[in-house]
Amino acid sequence: MSSSRLPLSHIRVLDLTAHRAGPTTARQLADWGADVIKIEPPAALDDEPGGGLIGKRHGSDFQNLHRNKRGLTLNLKEAEGREVFFKLVETADVVLENYRSDVKTRLGVDYAACRAVNPRIVYGSISGFGQDGPYATRPGVDQIAQGMGGLMSITGLPGQGPVRVGIPIADLTAGHFLAQGVLIALLDRERTGEGQWVHTSLLEAQIAMLDFQASRWLMDGEVPGQAGNEHPTGVPTGVFPTADGSMNIAAAGDRLFRRLCRVLGREDLVDHPDYADSRLRRRNREALNAAIAEETRKRSSAEWDALLIEAGVPGGPIYGIDQAFEDPQVRHLGIARQVEHGSLGTLGVVGQPINLSAAPQPETLRLPTPELGEHSDALLGELGYDAAAIAGLRARKVV
């Protein structure tokens, strides 16, 4: 399949985002074929040339995050820069931004301004805490959202104190939620003929991801706490020691519990008065886990893995990142991809977890992350600027 046949190849996106949450949205759209134009300040105006939380431009994080885009430098603080931007808006389907809620209005590139130029525009925004309300202008980053969204209070070992999740989960989920919202708005535009403003926040995304932990409070009045490596409600589910390390076993529910007891050679646990149903197993979790651990220590992780698979009990090894990518199933799925960079050579990047039968994954990685303003001349040329005009914009530090 050629890149022109990728599902979003007819969509143009103007990407004003930085850091991680907004670029995650842009990456989702870019990977599936959208013409994403990454708009950044000219080098002379870059107030963080060494790279921020995402690291330097040629670093692995930045290169993984910004692939499949074309690069344009533009000074939006200048009238000429905004003039170029709105010419692009006329040609675009989507604008993405993750400024603090008041910044886009101050720059004059907010939804109302874009809609006045192109009523079909879908304008996607991510903020820390929402577009209005008491925290609207408060700065927010992933770890702050993890804390204020309740996640750190339920992560880690009991009594350990708050623990952040090992990935920027608020950033990533906000980015994915916004991508979903943008696609919904594009589908709605097919019916109405008009675009709309789509927005989410790190705080909203984080709270949405609490899912059943949130419903335990909202419906049951129960405040969840830290459960460590054990499932908060499903017993037995957690990390168990083996002869050569440890592994995960998930045998909550009567059927799986019976199967696990047979594999362990401990059928006596099935009818034990302390473990006869899920309520009792949850109440007596500590003693039950100790009984299971007494058996799992007798064999290696690989031996237990094979026995559990045969019995139909979910379980599996606990990998380091390097081991995860060496697993035969991970290799089969092909989620580790490669992209060719002009000066950096062949780079390994994380592919898409979405599989479409008519859009093979290798086609989704078409372009490496652009150098700063790499495609500025070509993009300005598409808008009708000649070489002299482009040179003038450069001289005035507009691009």
SULJO-V870456 format. One record per pair of residues at least 24 apart in sequence whose C-alpha atoms are under 10 Angstrom apart, sorted by the first residue. I is the first residue (numbers start at 1). GAP is how many residues later the second one is. If there is no record, write none. Layout:
i->I gap->GAP
i->I gap->GAP
//
This chain:
i->1 gap->357
i->1 gap->358
i->1 gap->359
i->1 gap->360
i->1 gap->361
i->1 gap->362
i->1 gap->363
i->2 gap->31
i->2 gap->357
i->2 gap->361
i->2 gap->362
i->2 gap->364
i->3 gap->28
i->3 gap->29
i->3 gap->30
i->3 gap->31
i->3 gap->356
i->3 gap->360
i->3 gap->361
i->3 gap->362
i->3 gap->363
i->4 gap->29
i->4 gap->30
i->5 gap->27
i->5 gap->28
i->5 gap->353
i->5 gap->354
i->5 gap->358
i->6 gap->24
i->6 gap->25
i->6 gap->26
i->6 gap->27
i->6 gap->28
i->6 gap->352
i->6 gap->353
i->6 gap->354
i->6 gap->357
i->6 gap->358
i->7 gap->24
i->7 gap->25
i->7 gap->26
i->7 gap->27
i->7 gap->349
i->7 gap->351
i->7 gap->352
i->8 gap->24
i->8 gap->25
i->8 gap->26
i->8 gap->27
i->8 gap->175
i->9 gap->24
i->9 gap->25
i->9 gap->26
i->9 gap->27
i->10 gap->24
i->10 gap->25
i->10 gap->83
i->11 gap->24
i->11 gap->25
i->11 gap->80
i->11 gap->81
i->11 gap->82
i->11 gap->83
i->11 gap->175
i->12 gap->24
i->12 gap->25
i->12 gap->76
i->12 gap->77
i->12 gap->79
i->12 gap->80
i->12 gap->81
i->12 gap->82
i->12 gap->83
i->13 gap->24
i->13 gap->25
i->13 gap->56
i->13 gap->75
i->13 gap->76
i->13 gap->78
i->13 gap->79
i->13 gap->80
i->13 gap->81
i->13 gap->82
i->13 gap->83
i->13 gap->108
i->13 gap->109
i->13 gap->110
i->14 gap->24
i->14 gap->25
i->14 gap->55
i->14 gap->56
i->14 gap->58
i->14 gap->71
i->14 gap->74
i->14 gap->75
i->14 gap->77
i->14 gap->78
i->14 gap->79
i->14 gap->80
i->14 gap->81
i->14 gap->82
i->14 gap->83
i->14 gap->109
i->15 gap->24
i->15 gap->25
i->15 gap->54
i->15 gap->55
i->15 gap->56
i->15 gap->57
i->15 gap->79
i->15 gap->80
i->15 gap->81
i->15 gap->82
i->15 gap->83
i->15 gap->109
i->16 gap->24
i->16 gap->25
i->16 gap->79
i->16 gap->80
i->16 gap->81
i->16 gap->82
i->16 gap->83
i->16 gap->93
i->16 gap->109
i->17 gap->78
i->17 gap->79
i->17 gap->80
i->17 gap->81
i->17 gap->82
i->17 gap->108
i->17 gap->109
i->18 gap->34
i->18 gap->36
i->18 gap->48
i->18 gap->79
i->18 gap->80
i->18 gap->81
i->19 gap->32
i->19 gap->33
i->19 gap->34
i->19 gap->35
i->19 gap->36
i->19 gap->43
i->19 gap->46
i->19 gap->79
i->19 gap->122
i->19 gap->152
i->20 gap->33
i->20 gap->34
i->20 gap->41
i->20 gap->42
i->20 gap->45
i->20 gap->46
i->20 gap->78
i->20 gap->121
i->20 gap->122
i->20 gap->148
i->20 gap->150
i->20 gap->151
i->20 gap->152
i->20 gap->154
i->20 gap->155
i->21 gap->76
i->21 gap->77
i->21 gap->104
i->21 gap->105
i->21 gap->106
i->21 gap->107
i->21 gap->120
i->21 gap->121
i->21 gap->147
i->21 gap->148
i->21 gap->149
i->21 gap->150
i->21 gap->151
i->21 gap->152
i->21 gap->153
i->21 gap->154
i->21 gap->155
i->21 gap->156
i->21 gap->157
i->21 gap->180
i->21 gap->181
i->22 gap->74
i->22 gap->75
i->22 gap->76
i->22 gap->77
i->22 gap->102
i->22 gap->103
i->22 gap->104
i->22 gap->105
i->22 gap->149
i->22 gap->150
i->22 gap->152
i->22 gap->153
i->22 gap->154
i->22 gap->156
i->22 gap->157
i->23 gap->39
i->23 gap->42
i->23 gap->43
i->23 gap->44
i->23 gap->73
i->23 gap->74
i->23 gap->75
i->23 gap->148
i->23 gap->149
i->23 gap->152
i->23 gap->153
i->24 gap->41
i->24 gap->42
i->24 gap->147
i->24 gap->148
i->24 gap->149
i->24 gap->150
i->24 gap->151
i->24 gap->152
i->24 gap->153
i->24 gap->154
i->24 gap->155
i->25 gap->40
i->25 gap->71
i->25 gap->72
i->25 gap->99
i->25 gap->100
i->25 gap->101
i->25 gap->146
i->25 gap->147
i->25 gap->148
i->25 gap->149
i->25 gap->150
i->25 gap->151
i->25 gap->152
i->25 gap->153
i->25 gap->154
i->25 gap->155
i->25 gap->156
i->25 gap->157
i->26 gap->39
i->26 gap->40
i->26 gap->41
i->26 gap->42
i->26 gap->43
i->26 gap->68
i->26 gap->69
i->26 gap->70
i->26 gap->71
i->26 gap->149
i->26 gap->150
i->26 gap->152
i->26 gap->153
i->27 gap->37
i->27 gap->38
i->27 gap->39
i->27 gap->40
i->27 gap->41
i->27 gap->42
i->27 gap->148
i->27 gap->149
i->27 gap->152
i->27 gap->325
i->28 gap->37
i->28 gap->40
i->28 gap->147
i->28 gap->148
i->28 gap->150
i->28 gap->151
i->28 gap->152
i->28 gap->324
i->28 gap->336
i->29 gap->39
i->29 gap->40
i->29 gap->147
i->29 gap->150
i->29 gap->151
i->29 gap->153
i->29 gap->154
i->30 gap->36
i->30 gap->37
i->30 gap->38
i->30 gap->39
i->30 gap->40
i->30 gap->334
i->30 gap->335
i->30 gap->336
i->30 gap->337
i->31 gap->35
i->31 gap->36
i->31 gap->37
i->31 gap->38
i->31 gap->320
i->31 gap->321
i->31 gap->330
i->31 gap->332
i->31 gap->333
i->31 gap->334
i->31 gap->335
i->31 gap->336
i->32 gap->36
i->32 gap->320
i->32 gap->322
i->32 gap->327
i->32 gap->329
i->32 gap->331
i->32 gap->332
i->32 gap->333
i->32 gap->334
i->33 gap->35
i->33 gap->36
i->33 gap->326
i->33 gap->330
i->33 gap->331
i->33 gap->332
i->33 gap->333
i->34 gap->34
i->34 gap->35
i->34 gap->59
i->34 gap->60
i->35 gap->33
i->35 gap->34
i->35 gap->35
i->35 gap->57
i->35 gap->58
i->36 gap->30
i->36 gap->31
i->36 gap->32
i->36 gap->33
i->36 gap->34
i->36 gap->35
i->36 gap->56
i->36 gap->58
i->36 gap->59
i->36 gap->60
i->37 gap->31
i->37 gap->32
i->37 gap->33
i->37 gap->34
i->37 gap->35
i->37 gap->36
i->37 gap->51
i->37 gap->55
i->37 gap->58
i->37 gap->333
i->37 gap->336
i->37 gap->338
i->37 gap->339
i->37 gap->342
i->38 gap->28
i->38 gap->30
i->38 gap->31
i->38 gap->32
i->38 gap->33
i->38 gap->34
i->38 gap->35
i->38 gap->36
i->38 gap->58
i->38 gap->331
i->38 gap->332
i->38 gap->334
i->38 gap->335
i->38 gap->336
i->38 gap->337
i->39 gap->30
i->39 gap->31
i->39 gap->32
i->39 gap->33
i->39 gap->34
i->39 gap->35
i->39 gap->36
i->39 gap->37
i->39 gap->46
i->39 gap->333
i->39 gap->334
i->39 gap->337
i->39 gap->360
i->40 gap->31
i->40 gap->32
i->40 gap->33
i->40 gap->34
i->40 gap->35
i->40 gap->36
i->40 gap->332
i->40 gap->333
i->40 gap->359
i->41 gap->31
i->41 gap->32
i->41 gap->33
i->41 gap->34
i->41 gap->35
i->41 gap->36
i->41 gap->40
i->41 gap->331
i->41 gap->332
i->41 gap->356
i->41 gap->357
i->41 gap->358
i->42 gap->30
i->42 gap->31
i->42 gap->32
i->42 gap->33
i->42 gap->34
i->42 gap->330
i->42 gap->331
i->42 gap->352
i->42 gap->355
i->42 gap->356
i->42 gap->357
i->43 gap->30
i->43 gap->31
i->43 gap->32
i->43 gap->329
i->43 gap->330
i->43 gap->354
i->43 gap->356
i->44 gap->31
i->44 gap->353
i->44 gap->355
i->45 gap->29
i->45 gap->30
i->45 gap->352
i->45 gap->353
i->57 gap->312
i->57 gap->313
i->57 gap->314
i->57 gap->315
i->58 gap->283
i->58 gap->285
i->58 gap->286
i->58 gap->311
i->58 gap->312
i->58 gap->313
i->59 gap->285
i->60 gap->287
i->60 gap->288
i->60 gap->289
i->61 gap->288
i->62 gap->307
i->63 gap->276
i->63 gap->278
i->63 gap->284
i->63 gap->285
i->63 gap->286
i->63 gap->305
i->63 gap->306
i->63 gap->307
i->63 gap->308
i->64 gap->275
i->64 gap->283
i->64 gap->284
i->64 gap->285
i->64 gap->286
i->64 gap->287
i->64 gap->304
i->64 gap->305
i->65 gap->284
i->65 gap->285
i->65 gap->303
i->65 gap->304
i->66 gap->301
i->66 gap->302
i->66 gap->303
i->66 gap->304
i->67 gap->272
i->67 gap->274
i->67 gap->282
i->67 gap->297
i->67 gap->298
i->67 gap->299
i->67 gap->300
i->67 gap->301
i->67 gap->302
i->67 gap->303
i->68 gap->271
i->68 gap->296
i->68 gap->297
i->68 gap->298
i->68 gap->299
i->68 gap->300
i->68 gap->301
i->68 gap->302
i->69 gap->297
i->69 gap->298
i->69 gap->299
i->69 gap->300
i->69 gap->301
i->69 gap->306
i->70 gap->297
i->70 gap->298
i->70 gap->299
i->70 gap->300
i->70 gap->301
i->70 gap->302
i->70 gap->303
i->70 gap->304
i->70 gap->305
i->70 gap->306
i->70 gap->308
i->70 gap->309
i->71 gap->298
i->71 gap->299
i->71 gap->300
i->71 gap->301
i->71 gap->302
i->71 gap->303
i->71 gap->304
i->71 gap->305
i->71 gap->306
i->71 gap->307
i->71 gap->308
i->72 gap->298
i->72 gap->299
i->72 gap->300
i->72 gap->301
i->72 gap->302
i->72 gap->303
i->72 gap->304
i->72 gap->305
i->72 gap->306
i->72 gap->307
i->72 gap->308
i->72 gap->327
i->73 gap->299
i->73 gap->300
i->73 gap->301
i->73 gap->302
i->73 gap->303
i->73 gap->304
i->73 gap->321
i->73 gap->324
i->73 gap->325
i->73 gap->326
i->74 gap->299
i->74 gap->302
i->74 gap->319
i->74 gap->320
i->74 gap->323
i->74 gap->324
i->74 gap->325
i->75 gap->318
i->75 gap->321
i->75 gap->322
i->75 gap->323
i->75 gap->324
i->76 gap->31
i->76 gap->32
i->76 gap->33
i->76 gap->322
i->76 gap->323
i->77 gap->29
i->77 gap->30
i->77 gap->31
i->77 gap->321
i->78 gap->29
i->78 gap->318
i->78 gap->319
i->78 gap->320
i->79 gap->28
i->79 gap->29
i->79 gap->319
i->80 gap->313
i->80 gap->316
i->80 gap->317
i->80 gap->318
i->80 gap->319
i->81 gap->312
i->81 gap->316
i->81 gap->317
i->81 gap->318
i->82 gap->25
i->82 gap->26
i->82 gap->27
i->82 gap->316
i->84 gap->296
i->84 gap->299
i->84 gap->301
i->84 gap->314
i->84 gap->315
i->85 gap->24
i->85 gap->29
i->86 gap->27
i->86 gap->28
i->86 gap->30
i->86 gap->31
i->86 gap->32
i->87 gap->30
i->87 gap->31
i->87 gap->293
i->87 gap->296
i->87 gap->297
i->88 gap->29
i->88 gap->291
i->88 gap->292
i->88 gap->294
i->88 gap->295
i->89 gap->24
i->89 gap->25
i->89 gap->26
i->89 gap->28
i->89 gap->29
i->89 gap->31
i->89 gap->32
i->90 gap->24
i->90 gap->25
i->90 gap->26
i->90 gap->27
i->90 gap->28
i->90 gap->29
i->90 gap->30
i->90 gap->31
i->91 gap->26
i->91 gap->27
i->91 gap->30
i->91 gap->292
i->92 gap->26
i->92 gap->28
i->92 gap->29
i->92 gap->30
i->93 gap->25
i->93 gap->26
i->93 gap->27
i->93 gap->28
i->93 gap->29
i->93 gap->30
i->93 gap->89
i->93 gap->93
i->93 gap->102
i->94 gap->26
i->94 gap->27
i->94 gap->28
i->94 gap->29
i->94 gap->30
i->94 gap->88
i->94 gap->89
i->94 gap->91
i->94 gap->92
i->94 gap->101
i->94 gap->102
i->94 gap->103
i->95 gap->26
i->95 gap->27
i->95 gap->28
i->95 gap->29
i->95 gap->30
i->95 gap->87
i->95 gap->102
i->96 gap->26
i->96 gap->27
i->96 gap->28
i->96 gap->29
i->96 gap->30
i->96 gap->82
i->96 gap->83
i->96 gap->86
i->96 gap->102
i->96 gap->103
i->97 gap->26
i->97 gap->27
i->97 gap->28
i->97 gap->29
i->97 gap->30
i->97 gap->102
i->98 gap->26
i->98 gap->27
i->98 gap->28
i->98 gap->29
i->98 gap->30
i->98 gap->77
i->98 gap->101
i->98 gap->102
i->98 gap->103
i->99 gap->26
i->99 gap->27
i->99 gap->28
i->99 gap->29
i->99 gap->38
i->99 gap->40
i->100 gap->25
i->100 gap->26
i->100 gap->27
i->100 gap->28
i->100 gap->29
i->100 gap->30
i->100 gap->31
i->100 gap->36
i->100 gap->37
i->100 gap->38
i->100 gap->39
i->100 gap->40
i->101 gap->24
i->101 gap->25
i->101 gap->26
i->101 gap->27
i->101 gap->28
i->101 gap->29
i->101 gap->30
i->101 gap->31
i->101 gap->34
i->101 gap->35
i->101 gap->36
i->101 gap->37
i->101 gap->38
i->102 gap->29
i->102 gap->30
i->102 gap->34
i->102 gap->35
i->102 gap->36
i->103 gap->34
i->110 gap->87
i->111 gap->85
i->111 gap->86
i->111 gap->87
i->112 gap->84
i->112 gap->85
i->115 gap->79
i->115 gap->80
i->115 gap->81
i->115 gap->82
i->118 gap->76
i->118 gap->77
i->119 gap->74
i->119 gap->75
i->119 gap->76
i->119 gap->77
i->120 gap->66
i->120 gap->69
i->120 gap->70
i->120 gap->72
i->120 gap->73
i->120 gap->74
i->120 gap->75
i->120 gap->76
i->121 gap->64
i->121 gap->65
i->121 gap->68
i->121 gap->72
i->121 gap->73
i->121 gap->74
i->121 gap->75
i->121 gap->76
i->122 gap->59
i->122 gap->60
i->122 gap->61
i->122 gap->62
i->122 gap->63
i->122 gap->64
i->122 gap->67
i->122 gap->72
i->122 gap->73
i->122 gap->74
i->122 gap->75
i->122 gap->76
i->123 gap->59
i->123 gap->62
i->123 gap->72
i->123 gap->73
i->123 gap->74
i->123 gap->75
i->123 gap->76
i->124 gap->54
i->124 gap->55
i->124 gap->57
i->124 gap->58
i->124 gap->61
i->124 gap->72
i->124 gap->73
i->124 gap->74
i->124 gap->75
i->124 gap->76
i->125 gap->49
i->125 gap->50
i->125 gap->53
i->125 gap->57
i->125 gap->72
i->125 gap->73
i->125 gap->74
i->125 gap->75
i->125 gap->76
i->126 gap->45
i->126 gap->48
i->126 gap->49
i->126 gap->51
i->126 gap->52
i->126 gap->72
i->126 gap->73
i->126 gap->74
i->126 gap->75
i->126 gap->76
i->127 gap->44
i->127 gap->47
i->127 gap->72
i->127 gap->73
i->127 gap->74
i->127 gap->75
i->127 gap->76
i->127 gap->77
i->128 gap->42
i->128 gap->43
i->128 gap->46
i->128 gap->72
i->128 gap->73
i->128 gap->74
i->128 gap->75
i->128 gap->76
i->128 gap->77
i->129 gap->71
i->129 gap->72
i->129 gap->73
i->129 gap->74
i->129 gap->75
i->129 gap->76
i->130 gap->69
i->130 gap->70
i->130 gap->71
i->130 gap->72
i->130 gap->73
i->130 gap->74
i->131 gap->68
i->131 gap->69
i->131 gap->70
i->136 gap->65
i->140 gap->61
i->140 gap->62
i->140 gap->63
i->141 gap->27
i->141 gap->29
i->141 gap->30
i->141 gap->61
i->141 gap->62
i->142 gap->25
i->142 gap->26
i->142 gap->27
i->142 gap->28
i->142 gap->29
i->142 gap->30
i->142 gap->32
i->142 gap->60
i->142 gap->61
i->142 gap->64
i->143 gap->24
i->143 gap->25
i->143 gap->26
i->143 gap->27
i->143 gap->28
i->143 gap->59
i->144 gap->26
i->144 gap->58
i->144 gap->59
i->145 gap->24
i->145 gap->25
i->145 gap->26
i->145 gap->56
i->145 gap->57
i->145 gap->58
i->145 gap->59
i->145 gap->60
i->145 gap->61
i->145 gap->62
i->146 gap->24
i->146 gap->25
i->146 gap->56
i->146 gap->57
i->146 gap->59
i->146 gap->60
i->146 gap->61
i->147 gap->56
i->147 gap->59
i->148 gap->54
i->148 gap->55
i->148 gap->58
i->148 gap->59
i->149 gap->53
i->149 gap->54
i->149 gap->55
i->149 gap->56
i->149 gap->57
i->149 gap->58
i->149 gap->59
i->149 gap->60
i->149 gap->61
i->150 gap->53
i->150 gap->56
i->150 gap->57
i->150 gap->60
i->150 gap->63
i->150 gap->64
i->150 gap->74
i->150 gap->75
i->151 gap->55
i->151 gap->56
i->151 gap->58
i->151 gap->59
i->151 gap->62
i->151 gap->63
i->151 gap->74
i->151 gap->75
i->152 gap->73
i->152 gap->74
i->153 gap->70
i->153 gap->71
i->153 gap->72
i->153 gap->73
i->154 gap->56
i->154 gap->59
i->154 gap->69
i->154 gap->70
i->154 gap->71
i->154 gap->72
i->154 gap->73
i->154 gap->74
i->154 gap->78
i->155 gap->70
i->155 gap->71
i->155 gap->72
i->155 gap->73
i->155 gap->74
i->156 gap->69
i->156 gap->70
i->156 gap->71
i->156 gap->72
i->156 gap->73
i->156 gap->74
i->157 gap->68
i->157 gap->69
i->157 gap->70
i->157 gap->71
i->157 gap->72
i->157 gap->73
i->158 gap->67
i->158 gap->68
i->158 gap->69
i->158 gap->70
i->158 gap->71
i->159 gap->66
i->159 gap->67
i->159 gap->68
i->159 gap->69
i->160 gap->66
i->160 gap->68
i->161 gap->65
i->162 gap->64
i->163 gap->63
i->169 gap->33
i->169 gap->36
i->169 gap->37
i->169 gap->40
i->170 gap->31
i->170 gap->32
i->170 gap->33
i->170 gap->34
i->170 gap->35
i->170 gap->36
i->170 gap->37
i->170 gap->38
i->170 gap->39
i->171 gap->30
i->171 gap->31
i->171 gap->32
i->171 gap->34
i->171 gap->35
i->172 gap->30
i->172 gap->33
i->172 gap->34
i->173 gap->28
i->173 gap->29
i->173 gap->31
i->173 gap->32
i->173 gap->33
i->173 gap->35
i->173 gap->36
i->174 gap->25
i->174 gap->26
i->174 gap->27
i->174 gap->28
i->174 gap->29
i->174 gap->30
i->174 gap->31
i->174 gap->32
i->174 gap->34
i->174 gap->35
i->175 gap->25
i->175 gap->26
i->175 gap->27
i->175 gap->30
i->176 gap->29
i->177 gap->24
i->177 gap->27
i->177 gap->28
i->178 gap->27
i->230 gap->55
i->230 gap->59
i->232 gap->50
i->233 gap->45
i->233 gap->46
i->233 gap->48
i->233 gap->49
i->234 gap->44
i->234 gap->45
i->234 gap->47
i->234 gap->48
i->234 gap->51
i->235 gap->40
i->235 gap->42
i->235 gap->43
i->235 gap->44
i->235 gap->45
i->235 gap->46
i->235 gap->47
i->235 gap->48
i->235 gap->49
i->235 gap->50
i->235 gap->51
i->235 gap->53
i->235 gap->54
i->236 gap->24
i->236 gap->42
i->236 gap->45
i->236 gap->46
i->236 gap->49
i->236 gap->50
i->236 gap->52
i->236 gap->53
i->236 gap->56
i->237 gap->48
i->237 gap->52
i->237 gap->77
i->237 gap->78
i->238 gap->51
i->238 gap->77
i->239 gap->50
i->239 gap->54
i->239 gap->76
i->239 gap->77
i->239 gap->78
i->239 gap->79
i->240 gap->49
i->240 gap->50
i->240 gap->52
i->240 gap->53
i->240 gap->54
i->240 gap->55
i->240 gap->56
i->240 gap->57
i->240 gap->61
i->241 gap->51
i->241 gap->52
i->241 gap->53
i->241 gap->54
i->241 gap->55
i->241 gap->56
i->241 gap->57
i->241 gap->58
i->241 gap->59
i->241 gap->60
i->242 gap->51
i->242 gap->52
i->242 gap->53
i->242 gap->54
i->242 gap->55
i->242 gap->56
i->242 gap->57
i->242 gap->58
i->242 gap->59
i->242 gap->60
i->242 gap->61
i->242 gap->62
i->243 gap->52
i->243 gap->53
i->243 gap->54
i->243 gap->55
i->243 gap->56
i->243 gap->57
i->243 gap->58
i->243 gap->59
i->243 gap->60
i->243 gap->61
i->244 gap->53
i->244 gap->54
i->244 gap->55
i->244 gap->56
i->244 gap->57
i->244 gap->58
i->245 gap->52
i->245 gap->54
i->245 gap->55
i->245 gap->56
i->245 gap->72
i->245 gap->73
i->246 gap->47
i->246 gap->50
i->246 gap->51
i->246 gap->54
i->246 gap->55
i->246 gap->70
i->246 gap->71
i->246 gap->72
i->247 gap->49
i->247 gap->53
i->247 gap->54
i->247 gap->55
i->247 gap->57
i->247 gap->58
i->247 gap->68
i->247 gap->69
i->247 gap->70
i->247 gap->71
i->247 gap->72
i->248 gap->53
i->248 gap->57
i->248 gap->66
i->248 gap->67
i->248 gap->68
i->248 gap->69
i->248 gap->70
i->249 gap->55
i->249 gap->56
i->249 gap->59
i->249 gap->64
i->249 gap->65
i->249 gap->66
i->249 gap->67
i->249 gap->68
i->250 gap->63
i->250 gap->64
i->250 gap->65
i->250 gap->66
i->251 gap->61
i->251 gap->62
i->251 gap->63
i->251 gap->64
i->252 gap->26
i->252 gap->29
i->252 gap->30
i->252 gap->61
i->252 gap->62
i->253 gap->24
i->253 gap->25
i->253 gap->28
i->254 gap->24
i->255 gap->58
i->256 gap->55
i->256 gap->56
i->256 gap->57
i->256 gap->58
i->257 gap->24
i->257 gap->56
i->258 gap->55
i->259 gap->49
i->259 gap->52
i->259 gap->53
i->259 gap->54
i->260 gap->32
i->260 gap->47
i->260 gap->48
i->260 gap->51
i->260 gap->52
i->260 gap->53
i->260 gap->54
i->261 gap->31
i->262 gap->49
i->263 gap->32
i->263 gap->41
i->263 gap->44
i->263 gap->45
i->263 gap->47
i->263 gap->48
i->263 gap->50
i->264 gap->28
i->264 gap->29
i->264 gap->30
i->264 gap->31
i->264 gap->32
i->264 gap->34
i->264 gap->40
i->264 gap->43
i->264 gap->44
i->265 gap->30
i->266 gap->25
i->266 gap->26
i->266 gap->29
i->334 gap->27
i->334 gap->28
i->335 gap->26
i->335 gap->27
i->337 gap->24
i->337 gap->25
i->337 gap->27
i->337 gap->28
i->338 gap->24
i->338 gap->27
i->338 gap->28
i->338 gap->30
i->339 gap->26
i->339 gap->27
i->339 gap->28
i->339 gap->29
i->339 gap->30
i->340 gap->25
i->340 gap->26
i->340 gap->27
i->340 gap->28
i->340 gap->29
i->341 gap->26
i->341 gap->27
i->341 gap->28
i->341 gap->29
i->342 gap->26
i->342 gap->28
i->342 gap->29
i->344 gap->24
i->373 gap->26
//
